[in-house]
Amino acid sequence: MLGVFFLGKHTSHAFNFVLLFQFVSIGISYVLAGSEAYAALFHTSHVYVIPAFTWTLSLGILLAQTIIQPITSLLTLLKGILLVITVAVTFVVGSEVHQETTNDFTQIGKPFLMGTVALGGIVNVMPFLFSEISHVKTQVLWFRRAVLGGLATCTLLNILWCWAVLEIVPQMAVESLLEEKLLNSSAGQTETTRTAHTFIYSNISLEESEKAGEIATLPLTKIITQKYSRFSWVAELIQIFTTISITVSFLVMGTAMKHTIDGLVSSHWTENAERMARISSQWRTSGQSFQHCRRFFSTFMSFLAFGLIFVVSACDPKGFVVMLDKVVSFSLNTEVGLFIFLMLRASRSQRFKHLTVTLPASERLFRLHWLLPIYFLFAVAYDVFKSILEITENMALVLHTNSSLG
């Protein structure tokens, strides 16, 4: 509705494409993360969990929406409580481990892109949530406060969570030097002591997890379980929290995607209905069956979208980091930095001056909308530049390897 209302015909089509692309890509990342979380909890391969995770939740969204919505609300509350508890107990363990960390601000781009994804997804959920409230001043005001409060809470907890993980999990895979005292003895000679150096390679690190396309909680729980067994209950709590968190995220974003697809189909169907009403005198008698067809087609399109999420996830089960770091961030930042910015500009144009808005933003606050293209389009440019640089480096490496072999 926002796209059709505030954007031109071609621009709104582009917006719809980016929006659906963003929903599908973030759905893929949630399937990959969720399958890893459940696989760690049940000690199995996440490849086998992908079909069960995807289709159990997808069919729930498609066929049992009235049941799923209250369940999602309860799980969201549980997720928030568990996150606070998990961060607190992880900090307690981290205070005993106190893994030494190093800072390299040349690598600031990766957490920057991840941060836009972690907090930017609310823009696609807000229209779905807004449709559930009455458009009166008090409810709109509290809706804004709830969104801002939620974002502030998530920002704080995300920072604390990353800090807690860094207190326990090594950033890079390193070789640690172990010194052993060996005694050499021979007949008629005094015993001499020689020091031997043995290198032990630790493959549990955030670097190795990124290469394997794993979520950060996997190395975290491995270290706690293997080296600090007395805190094994913390590892189990982290695993339970992770599974609930990703399940809720998939349900929320999946529901928002279905809501969007329903809107697109309804818009297309309304245009056809009006056209049929003009050309057919029997429209009134066929209208009911037409609505049944619309609902069926809408469900079918949502089913195809979830099917695409499943196919891509099954074909690239280790693509979580790449999907989140590049694809999801690119589509989300383009959506907010370009299309949402254009919508905001259009909303204050002359042709919409006659509309009554329940709680309009002040002019001083509205000026901040210029931050959207500055921040999010910079993230898009950085994402593209980083991807081109990585592709160039990989091609140069391949050419160098081929020339060496030749």
TORKOL-4160 file (C-alpha; in steps of 0.2 Angstrom, whole numbers, padded with zeros to 4 digits, m for minus):
406
<pt num="1" X="0000" Y="0000" Z="0000"/>
<pt num="2" X="0014" Y="0012" Z="0004"/>
<pt num="3" X="0023" Y="0008" Z="m0012"/>
<pt num="4" X="0007" Y="0011" Z="m0023"/>
<pt num="5" X="0002" Y="0027" Z="m0013"/>
<pt num="6" X="0019" Y="0036" Z="m0012"/>
<pt num="7" X="0029" Y="0029" Z="m0027"/>
<pt num="8" X="0027" Y="0030" Z="m0046"/>
<pt num="9" X="0021" Y="0015" Z="m0055"/>
<pt num="10" X="0038" Y="0008" Z="m0060"/>
<pt num="11" X="0047" Y="0014" Z="m0044"/>
<pt num="12" X="0033" Y="0004" Z="m0034"/>
<pt num="13" X="0036" Y="m0011" Z="m0044"/>
<pt num="14" X="0055" Y="m0010" Z="m0041"/>
<pt num="15" X="0051" Y="m0008" Z="m0022"/>
<pt num="16" X="0040" Y="m0023" Z="m0022"/>
<pt num="17" X="0054" Y="m0033" Z="m0030"/>
<pt num="18" X="0067" Y="m0028" Z="m0017"/>
<pt num="19" X="0055" Y="m0030" Z="m0003"/>
<pt num="20" X="0051" Y="m0048" Z="m0008"/>
<pt num="21" X="0069" Y="m0052" Z="m0012"/>
<pt num="22" X="0073" Y="m0045" Z="0006"/>
<pt num="23" X="0060" Y="m0057" Z="0014"/>
<pt num="24" X="0066" Y="m0072" Z="0004"/>
<pt num="25" X="0084" Y="m0069" Z="0008"/>
<pt num="26" X="0082" Y="m0066" Z="0027"/>
<pt num="27" X="0071" Y="m0081" Z="0027"/>
<pt num="28" X="0085" Y="m0091" Z="0020"/>
<pt num="29" X="0097" Y="m0084" Z="0033"/>
<pt num="30" X="0085" Y="m0089" Z="0047"/>
<pt num="31" X="0082" Y="m0107" Z="0040"/>
<pt num="32" X="0101" Y="m0109" Z="0040"/>
<pt num="33" X="0104" Y="m0102" Z="0057"/>
<pt num="34" X="0089" Y="m0111" Z="0064"/>
<pt num="35" X="0094" Y="m0128" Z="0057"/>
<pt num="36" X="0111" Y="m0126" Z="0065"/>
<pt num="37" X="0104" Y="m0121" Z="0082"/>
<pt num="38" X="0092" Y="m0136" Z="0082"/>
<pt num="39" X="0105" Y="m0148" Z="0076"/>
<pt num="40" X="0117" Y="m0142" Z="0090"/>
<pt num="41" X="0103" Y="m0145" Z="0102"/>
<pt num="42" X="0098" Y="m0162" Z="0096"/>
<pt num="43" X="0116" Y="m0167" Z="0091"/>
<pt num="44" X="0113" Y="m0171" Z="0073"/>
<pt num="45" X="0118" Y="m0163" Z="0056"/>
<pt num="46" X="0109" Y="m0147" Z="0052"/>
<pt num="47" X="0107" Y="m0153" Z="0034"/>
<pt num="48" X="0094" Y="m0165" Z="0040"/>
<pt num="49" X="0085" Y="m0151" Z="0050"/>
<pt num="50" X="0083" Y="m0139" Z="0036"/>
<pt num="51" X="0067" Y="m0147" Z="0028"/>
<pt num="52" X="0058" Y="m0150" Z="0045"/>
<pt num="53" X="0062" Y="m0132" Z="0051"/>
<pt num="54" X="0057" Y="m0124" Z="0035"/>
<pt num="55" X="0041" Y="m0133" Z="0032"/>
<pt num="56" X="0034" Y="m0135" Z="0049"/>
<pt num="57" X="0035" Y="m0116" Z="0052"/>
<pt num="58" X="0030" Y="m0112" Z="0034"/>
<pt num="59" X="0014" Y="m0123" Z="0034"/>
<pt num="60" X="0010" Y="m0115" Z="0052"/>
<pt num="61" X="0011" Y="m0098" Z="0044"/>
<pt num="62" X="0001" Y="m0103" Z="0029"/>
<pt num="63" X="m0013" Y="m0114" Z="0037"/>
<pt num="64" X="m0014" Y="m0109" Z="0055"/>
<pt num="65" X="m0012" Y="m0090" Z="0056"/>
<pt num="66" X="m0025" Y="m0088" Z="0070"/>
<pt num="67" X="m0015" Y="m0101" Z="0081"/>
<pt num="68" X="0002" Y="m0095" Z="0076"/>
<pt num="69" X="0000" Y="m0076" Z="0080"/>
<pt num="70" X="m0004" Y="m0079" Z="0099"/>
<pt num="71" X="0010" Y="m0092" Z="0100"/>
<pt num="72" X="0022" Y="m0080" Z="0092"/>
<pt num="73" X="0018" Y="m0066" Z="0105"/>
<pt num="74" X="0021" Y="m0078" Z="0119"/>
<pt num="75" X="0037" Y="m0084" Z="0112"/>
<pt num="76" X="0043" Y="m0066" Z="0109"/>
<pt num="77" X="0040" Y="m0062" Z="0127"/>
<pt num="78" X="0050" Y="m0078" Z="0132"/>
<pt num="79" X="0063" Y="m0074" Z="0119"/>
<pt num="80" X="0066" Y="m0057" Z="0127"/>
<pt num="81" X="0067" Y="m0064" Z="0145"/>
<pt num="82" X="0079" Y="m0078" Z="0140"/>
<pt num="83" X="0090" Y="m0065" Z="0130"/>
<pt num="84" X="0092" Y="m0055" Z="0146"/>
<pt num="85" X="0096" Y="m0070" Z="0157"/>
<pt num="86" X="0107" Y="m0078" Z="0143"/>
<pt num="87" X="0118" Y="m0062" Z="0142"/>
<pt num="88" X="0119" Y="m0061" Z="0161"/>
<pt num="89" X="0125" Y="m0079" Z="0164"/>
<pt num="90" X="0137" Y="m0078" Z="0148"/>
<pt num="91" X="0145" Y="m0063" Z="0156"/>
<pt num="92" X="0147" Y="m0073" Z="0172"/>
<pt num="93" X="0156" Y="m0087" Z="0163"/>
<pt num="94" X="0166" Y="m0074" Z="0153"/>
<pt num="95" X="0172" Y="m0066" Z="0169"/>
<pt num="96" X="0181" Y="m0082" Z="0173"/>
<pt num="97" X="0187" Y="m0086" Z="0156"/>
<pt num="98" X="0192" Y="m0068" Z="0151"/>
<pt num="99" X="0198" Y="m0072" Z="0133"/>
<pt num="100" X="0210" Y="m0058" Z="0128"/>
<pt num="101" X="0203" Y="m0048" Z="0113"/>
<pt num="102" X="0212" Y="m0038" Z="0100"/>
<pt num="103" X="0205" Y="m0023" Z="0090"/>
<pt num="104" X="0207" Y="m0020" Z="0072"/>
<pt num="105" X="0196" Y="m0005" Z="0066"/>
<pt num="106" X="0201" Y="m0009" Z="0047"/>
<pt num="107" X="0188" Y="m0023" Z="0049"/>
<pt num="108" X="0174" Y="m0012" Z="0055"/>
<pt num="109" X="0164" Y="m0015" Z="0039"/>
<pt num="110" X="0158" Y="m0032" Z="0044"/>
<pt num="111" X="0149" Y="m0028" Z="0060"/>
<pt num="112" X="0143" Y="m0012" Z="0052"/>
<pt num="113" X="0134" Y="m0022" Z="0039"/>
<pt num="114" X="0128" Y="m0035" Z="0051"/>
<pt num="115" X="0121" Y="m0021" Z="0063"/>
<pt num="116" X="0110" Y="m0014" Z="0049"/>
<pt num="117" X="0102" Y="m0031" Z="0047"/>
<pt num="118" X="0101" Y="m0034" Z="0066"/>
<pt num="119" X="0091" Y="m0018" Z="0069"/>
<pt num="120" X="0084" Y="m0013" Z="0052"/>
<pt num="121" X="0072" Y="m0028" Z="0049"/>
<pt num="122" X="0059" Y="m0019" Z="0060"/>
<pt num="123" X="0055" Y="m0008" Z="0045"/>
<pt num="124" X="0047" Y="m0023" Z="0037"/>
<pt num="125" X="0037" Y="m0028" Z="0052"/>
<pt num="126" X="0030" Y="m0011" Z="0057"/>
<pt num="127" X="0017" Y="m0010" Z="0043"/>
<pt num="128" X="0011" Y="m0028" Z="0048"/>
<pt num="129" X="0010" Y="m0022" Z="0067"/>
<pt num="130" X="0002" Y="m0005" Z="0063"/>
<pt num="131" X="m0012" Y="m0014" Z="0054"/>
<pt num="132" X="m0017" Y="m0022" Z="0071"/>
<pt num="133" X="m0019" Y="m0005" Z="0081"/>
<pt num="134" X="m0033" Y="0008" Z="0080"/>
<pt num="135" X="m0028" Y="0024" Z="0071"/>
<pt num="136" X="m0030" Y="0036" Z="0086"/>
<pt num="137" X="m0018" Y="0048" Z="0093"/>
<pt num="138" X="m0015" Y="0038" Z="0109"/>
<pt num="139" X="m0012" Y="0021" Z="0101"/>
<pt num="140" X="m0001" Y="0028" Z="0087"/>
<pt num="141" X="0010" Y="0037" Z="0100"/>
<pt num="142" X="0012" Y="0021" Z="0111"/>
<pt num="143" X="0016" Y="0012" Z="0095"/>
<pt num="144" X="0030" Y="0023" Z="0091"/>
<pt num="145" X="0036" Y="0022" Z="0109"/>
<pt num="146" X="0035" Y="0003" Z="0109"/>
<pt num="147" X="0045" Y="0003" Z="0092"/>
<pt num="148" X="0059" Y="0015" Z="0099"/>
<pt num="149" X="0060" Y="0006" Z="0116"/>
<pt num="150" X="0061" Y="m0011" Z="0107"/>
<pt num="151" X="0075" Y="m0005" Z="0096"/>
<pt num="152" X="0085" Y="0003" Z="0110"/>
<pt num="153" X="0083" Y="m0013" Z="0120"/>
<pt num="154" X="0089" Y="m0024" Z="0106"/>
<pt num="155" X="0104" Y="m0012" Z="0102"/>
<pt num="156" X="0110" Y="m0013" Z="0120"/>
<pt num="157" X="0107" Y="m0032" Z="0122"/>
<pt num="158" X="0116" Y="m0035" Z="0105"/>
<pt num="159" X="0131" Y="m0025" Z="0111"/>
<pt num="160" X="0132" Y="m0034" Z="0127"/>
<pt num="161" X="0129" Y="m0051" Z="0119"/>
<pt num="162" X="0144" Y="m0048" Z="0107"/>
<pt num="163" X="0154" Y="m0043" Z="0122"/>
<pt num="164" X="0150" Y="m0058" Z="0131"/>
<pt num="165" X="0154" Y="m0070" Z="0117"/>
<pt num="166" X="0171" Y="m0061" Z="0114"/>
<pt num="167" X="0175" Y="m0064" Z="0133"/>
<pt num="168" X="0174" Y="m0083" Z="0129"/>
<pt num="169" X="0177" Y="m0087" Z="0111"/>
<pt num="170" X="0194" Y="m0083" Z="0103"/>
<pt num="171" X="0193" Y="m0071" Z="0088"/>
<pt num="172" X="0205" Y="m0080" Z="0077"/>
<pt num="173" X="0212" Y="m0098" Z="0076"/>
<pt num="174" X="0229" Y="m0098" Z="0083"/>
<pt num="175" X="0244" Y="m0109" Z="0087"/>
<pt num="176" X="0248" Y="m0110" Z="0105"/>
<pt num="177" X="0265" Y="m0114" Z="0111"/>
<pt num="178" X="0267" Y="m0128" Z="0124"/>
<pt num="179" X="0283" Y="m0130" Z="0132"/>
<pt num="180" X="0288" Y="m0147" Z="0139"/>
<pt num="181" X="0303" Y="m0152" Z="0150"/>
<pt num="182" X="0311" Y="m0168" Z="0143"/>
<pt num="183" X="0325" Y="m0178" Z="0153"/>
<pt num="184" X="0339" Y="m0185" Z="0142"/>
<pt num="185" X="0349" Y="m0198" Z="0152"/>
<pt num="186" X="0363" Y="m0210" Z="0146"/>
<pt num="187" X="0376" Y="m0221" Z="0154"/>
<pt num="188" X="0390" Y="m0212" Z="0162"/>
<pt num="189" X="0382" Y="m0195" Z="0159"/>
<pt num="190" X="0374" Y="m0183" Z="0170"/>
<pt num="191" X="0355" Y="m0180" Z="0166"/>
<pt num="192" X="0352" Y="m0165" Z="0156"/>
<pt num="193" X="0336" Y="m0156" Z="0153"/>
<pt num="194" X="0330" Y="m0151" Z="0136"/>
<pt num="195" X="0315" Y="m0140" Z="0132"/>
<pt num="196" X="0304" Y="m0146" Z="0118"/>
<pt num="197" X="0291" Y="m0134" Z="0109"/>
<pt num="198" X="0275" Y="m0142" Z="0103"/>
<pt num="199" X="0262" Y="m0132" Z="0094"/>
<pt num="200" X="0243" Y="m0135" Z="0097"/>
<pt num="201" X="0231" Y="m0129" Z="0084"/>
<pt num="202" X="0214" Y="m0123" Z="0091"/>
<pt num="203" X="0200" Y="m0124" Z="0078"/>
<pt num="204" X="0187" Y="m0117" Z="0089"/>
<pt num="205" X="0186" Y="m0098" Z="0085"/>
<pt num="206" X="0175" Y="m0085" Z="0077"/>
<pt num="207" X="0186" Y="m0085" Z="0062"/>
<pt num="208" X="0183" Y="m0104" Z="0059"/>
<pt num="209" X="0165" Y="m0102" Z="0062"/>
<pt num="210" X="0163" Y="m0089" Z="0049"/>
<pt num="211" X="0173" Y="m0099" Z="0036"/>
<pt num="212" X="0161" Y="m0114" Z="0040"/>
<pt num="213" X="0146" Y="m0103" Z="0039"/>
<pt num="214" X="0141" Y="m0106" Z="0057"/>
<pt num="215" X="0132" Y="m0095" Z="0069"/>
<pt num="216" X="0143" Y="m0088" Z="0084"/>
<pt num="217" X="0133" Y="m0098" Z="0097"/>
<pt num="218" X="0141" Y="m0115" Z="0091"/>
<pt num="219" X="0159" Y="m0111" Z="0095"/>
<pt num="220" X="0153" Y="m0103" Z="0111"/>
<pt num="221" X="0144" Y="m0119" Z="0117"/>
<pt num="222" X="0158" Y="m0130" Z="0112"/>
<pt num="223" X="0171" Y="m0121" Z="0122"/>
<pt num="224" X="0159" Y="m0120" Z="0138"/>
<pt num="225" X="0155" Y="m0139" Z="0136"/>
<pt num="226" X="0173" Y="m0145" Z="0133"/>
<pt num="227" X="0183" Y="m0133" Z="0144"/>
<pt num="228" X="0171" Y="m0127" Z="0157"/>
<pt num="229" X="0160" Y="m0142" Z="0160"/>
<pt num="230" X="0153" Y="m0135" Z="0177"/>
<pt num="231" X="0145" Y="m0122" Z="0166"/>
<pt num="232" X="0137" Y="m0135" Z="0154"/>
<pt num="233" X="0119" Y="m0129" Z="0160"/>
<pt num="234" X="0124" Y="m0112" Z="0153"/>
<pt num="235" X="0128" Y="m0120" Z="0136"/>
<pt num="236" X="0111" Y="m0128" Z="0136"/>
<pt num="237" X="0102" Y="m0112" Z="0141"/>
<pt num="238" X="0111" Y="m0103" Z="0126"/>
<pt num="239" X="0105" Y="m0117" Z="0114"/>
<pt num="240" X="0087" Y="m0116" Z="0120"/>
<pt num="241" X="0087" Y="m0097" Z="0119"/>
<pt num="242" X="0095" Y="m0098" Z="0101"/>
<pt num="243" X="0082" Y="m0110" Z="0095"/>
<pt num="244" X="0067" Y="m0100" Z="0102"/>
<pt num="245" X="0074" Y="m0084" Z="0096"/>
<pt num="246" X="0077" Y="m0090" Z="0078"/>
<pt num="247" X="0060" Y="m0099" Z="0077"/>
<pt num="248" X="0051" Y="m0082" Z="0083"/>
<pt num="249" X="0061" Y="m0072" Z="0070"/>
<pt num="250" X="0056" Y="m0084" Z="0056"/>
<pt num="251" X="0038" Y="m0084" Z="0061"/>
<pt num="252" X="0037" Y="m0065" Z="0062"/>
<pt num="253" X="0046" Y="m0061" Z="0046"/>
<pt num="254" X="0037" Y="m0076" Z="0037"/>
<pt num="255" X="0020" Y="m0069" Z="0043"/>
<pt num="256" X="0025" Y="m0051" Z="0037"/>
<pt num="257" X="0030" Y="m0059" Z="0020"/>
<pt num="258" X="0014" Y="m0068" Z="0018"/>
<pt num="259" X="0005" Y="m0051" Z="0023"/>
<pt num="260" X="0015" Y="m0042" Z="0009"/>
<pt num="261" X="0011" Y="m0056" Z="m0004"/>
<pt num="262" X="m0008" Y="m0055" Z="0001"/>
<pt num="263" X="m0007" Y="m0036" Z="m0002"/>
<pt num="264" X="0001" Y="m0038" Z="m0019"/>
<pt num="265" X="m0011" Y="m0051" Z="m0024"/>
<pt num="266" X="m0026" Y="m0041" Z="m0018"/>
<pt num="267" X="m0021" Y="m0026" Z="m0027"/>
<pt num="268" X="m0019" Y="m0036" Z="m0043"/>
<pt num="269" X="m0035" Y="m0044" Z="m0040"/>
<pt num="270" X="m0045" Y="m0028" Z="m0037"/>
<pt num="271" X="m0039" Y="m0021" Z="m0054"/>
<pt num="272" X="m0045" Y="m0036" Z="m0063"/>
<pt num="273" X="m0061" Y="m0036" Z="m0053"/>
<pt num="274" X="m0065" Y="m0018" Z="m0058"/>
<pt num="275" X="m0060" Y="m0023" Z="m0076"/>
<pt num="276" X="m0072" Y="m0038" Z="m0076"/>
<pt num="277" X="m0086" Y="m0027" Z="m0068"/>
<pt num="278" X="m0085" Y="m0015" Z="m0082"/>
<pt num="279" X="m0086" Y="m0029" Z="m0096"/>
<pt num="280" X="m0097" Y="m0042" Z="m0088"/>
<pt num="281" X="m0115" Y="m0039" Z="m0082"/>
<pt num="282" X="m0114" Y="m0056" Z="m0073"/>
<pt num="283" X="m0100" Y="m0050" Z="m0061"/>
<pt num="284" X="m0111" Y="m0049" Z="m0046"/>
<pt num="285" X="m0115" Y="m0068" Z="m0047"/>
<pt num="286" X="m0096" Y="m0073" Z="m0050"/>
<pt num="287" X="m0089" Y="m0061" Z="m0037"/>
<pt num="288" X="m0089" Y="m0074" Z="m0023"/>
<pt num="289" X="m0080" Y="m0088" Z="m0033"/>
<pt num="290" X="m0068" Y="m0074" Z="m0039"/>
<pt num="291" X="m0063" Y="m0070" Z="m0020"/>
<pt num="292" X="m0060" Y="m0089" Z="m0017"/>
<pt num="293" X="m0048" Y="m0089" Z="m0032"/>
<pt num="294" X="m0039" Y="m0074" Z="m0025"/>
<pt num="295" X="m0037" Y="m0082" Z="m0008"/>
<pt num="296" X="m0031" Y="m0098" Z="m0016"/>
<pt num="297" X="m0019" Y="m0089" Z="m0027"/>
<pt num="298" X="m0012" Y="m0079" Z="m0013"/>
<pt num="299" X="m0008" Y="m0094" Z="m0002"/>
<pt num="300" X="0000" Y="m0103" Z="m0018"/>
<pt num="301" X="0011" Y="m0088" Z="m0020"/>
<pt num="302" X="0016" Y="m0088" Z="m0002"/>
<pt num="303" X="0019" Y="m0107" Z="m0004"/>
<pt num="304" X="0031" Y="m0103" Z="m0018"/>
<pt num="305" X="0040" Y="m0090" Z="m0009"/>
<pt num="306" X="0043" Y="m0102" Z="0006"/>
<pt num="307" X="0048" Y="m0116" Z="m0007"/>
<pt num="308" X="0061" Y="m0105" Z="m0014"/>
<pt num="309" X="0068" Y="m0102" Z="0004"/>
<pt num="310" X="0069" Y="m0120" Z="0006"/>
<pt num="311" X="0077" Y="m0124" Z="m0011"/>
<pt num="312" X="0091" Y="m0111" Z="m0009"/>
<pt num="313" X="0094" Y="m0116" Z="0010"/>
<pt num="314" X="0096" Y="m0135" Z="0005"/>
<pt num="315" X="0108" Y="m0131" Z="m0010"/>
<pt num="316" X="0119" Y="m0120" Z="0001"/>
<pt num="317" X="0118" Y="m0126" Z="0019"/>
<pt num="318" X="0134" Y="m0117" Z="0024"/>
<pt num="319" X="0130" Y="m0100" Z="0016"/>
<pt num="320" X="0123" Y="m0092" Z="0032"/>
<pt num="321" X="0137" Y="m0078" Z="0034"/>
<pt num="322" X="0137" Y="m0074" Z="0015"/>
<pt num="323" X="0118" Y="m0073" Z="0015"/>
<pt num="324" X="0117" Y="m0062" Z="0030"/>
<pt num="325" X="0133" Y="m0051" Z="0027"/>
<pt num="326" X="0130" Y="m0048" Z="0008"/>
<pt num="327" X="0113" Y="m0052" Z="0001"/>
<pt num="328" X="0101" Y="m0047" Z="0016"/>
<pt num="329" X="0111" Y="m0032" Z="0020"/>
<pt num="330" X="0111" Y="m0026" Z="0002"/>
<pt num="331" X="0092" Y="m0028" Z="m0001"/>
<pt num="332" X="0087" Y="m0021" Z="0016"/>
<pt num="333" X="0099" Y="m0005" Z="0015"/>
<pt num="334" X="0093" Y="m0002" Z="m0003"/>
<pt num="335" X="0075" Y="m0003" Z="0003"/>
<pt num="336" X="0077" Y="0009" Z="0018"/>
<pt num="337" X="0090" Y="0021" Z="0010"/>
<pt num="338" X="0081" Y="0023" Z="m0006"/>
<pt num="339" X="0063" Y="0018" Z="m0007"/>
<pt num="340" X="0058" Y="0022" Z="0011"/>
<pt num="341" X="0067" Y="0039" Z="0009"/>
<pt num="342" X="0057" Y="0043" Z="m0007"/>
<pt num="343" X="0041" Y="0038" Z="0002"/>
<pt num="344" X="0045" Y="0050" Z="0016"/>
<pt num="345" X="0049" Y="0064" Z="0003"/>
<pt num="346" X="0033" Y="0061" Z="m0006"/>
<pt num="347" X="0022" Y="0061" Z="0010"/>
<pt num="348" X="0026" Y="0079" Z="0012"/>
<pt num="349" X="0023" Y="0084" Z="m0006"/>
<pt num="350" X="0008" Y="0096" Z="m0011"/>
<pt num="351" X="m0003" Y="0082" Z="m0017"/>
<pt num="352" X="m0004" Y="0074" Z="0000"/>
<pt num="353" X="m0007" Y="0090" Z="0010"/>
<pt num="354" X="m0026" Y="0087" Z="0010"/>
<pt num="355" X="m0024" Y="0071" Z="0020"/>
<pt num="356" X="m0027" Y="0071" Z="0039"/>
<pt num="357" X="m0013" Y="0062" Z="0048"/>
<pt num="358" X="m0017" Y="0056" Z="0066"/>
<pt num="359" X="0000" Y="0060" Z="0073"/>
<pt num="360" X="0011" Y="0069" Z="0061"/>
<pt num="361" X="0030" Y="0071" Z="0064"/>
<pt num="362" X="0036" Y="0088" Z="0068"/>
<pt num="363" X="0046" Y="0098" Z="0055"/>
<pt num="364" X="0062" Y="0097" Z="0066"/>
<pt num="365" X="0060" Y="0078" Z="0068"/>
<pt num="366" X="0056" Y="0076" Z="0049"/>
<pt num="367" X="0073" Y="0084" Z="0044"/>
<pt num="368" X="0082" Y="0069" Z="0051"/>
<pt num="369" X="0075" Y="0059" Z="0036"/>
<pt num="370" X="0091" Y="0064" Z="0026"/>
<pt num="371" X="0101" Y="0053" Z="0037"/>
<pt num="372" X="0092" Y="0038" Z="0029"/>
<pt num="373" X="0101" Y="0039" Z="0012"/>
<pt num="374" X="0117" Y="0045" Z="0020"/>
<pt num="375" X="0118" Y="0030" Z="0032"/>
<pt num="376" X="0110" Y="0016" Z="0022"/>
<pt num="377" X="0116" Y="0020" Z="0004"/>
<pt num="378" X="0133" Y="0022" Z="0011"/>
<pt num="379" X="0131" Y="0004" Z="0018"/>
<pt num="380" X="0125" Y="m0002" Z="0000"/>
<pt num="381" X="0140" Y="0006" Z="m0008"/>
<pt num="382" X="0152" Y="m0001" Z="0005"/>
<pt num="383" X="0144" Y="m0018" Z="0002"/>
<pt num="384" X="0146" Y="m0018" Z="m0017"/>
<pt num="385" X="0164" Y="m0011" Z="m0015"/>
<pt num="386" X="0168" Y="m0025" Z="m0003"/>
<pt num="387" X="0160" Y="m0039" Z="m0014"/>
<pt num="388" X="0170" Y="m0033" Z="m0029"/>
<pt num="389" X="0186" Y="m0032" Z="m0020"/>
<pt num="390" X="0184" Y="m0050" Z="m0013"/>
<pt num="391" X="0179" Y="m0056" Z="m0031"/>
<pt num="392" X="0194" Y="m0048" Z="m0038"/>
<pt num="393" X="0206" Y="m0055" Z="m0025"/>
<pt num="394" X="0199" Y="m0072" Z="m0027"/>
<pt num="395" X="0201" Y="m0071" Z="m0046"/>
<pt num="396" X="0219" Y="m0065" Z="m0044"/>
<pt num="397" X="0222" Y="m0080" Z="m0032"/>
<pt num="398" X="0215" Y="m0092" Z="m0045"/>
<pt num="399" X="0225" Y="m0085" Z="m0059"/>
<pt num="400" X="0241" Y="m0085" Z="m0049"/>
<pt num="401" X="0238" Y="m0103" Z="m0044"/>
<pt num="402" X="0235" Y="m0108" Z="m0062"/>
<pt num="403" X="0250" Y="m0099" Z="m0068"/>
<pt num="404" X="0261" Y="m0108" Z="m0054"/>
<pt num="405" X="0254" Y="m0125" Z="m0059"/>
<pt num="406" X="0257" Y="m0121" Z="m0078"/>
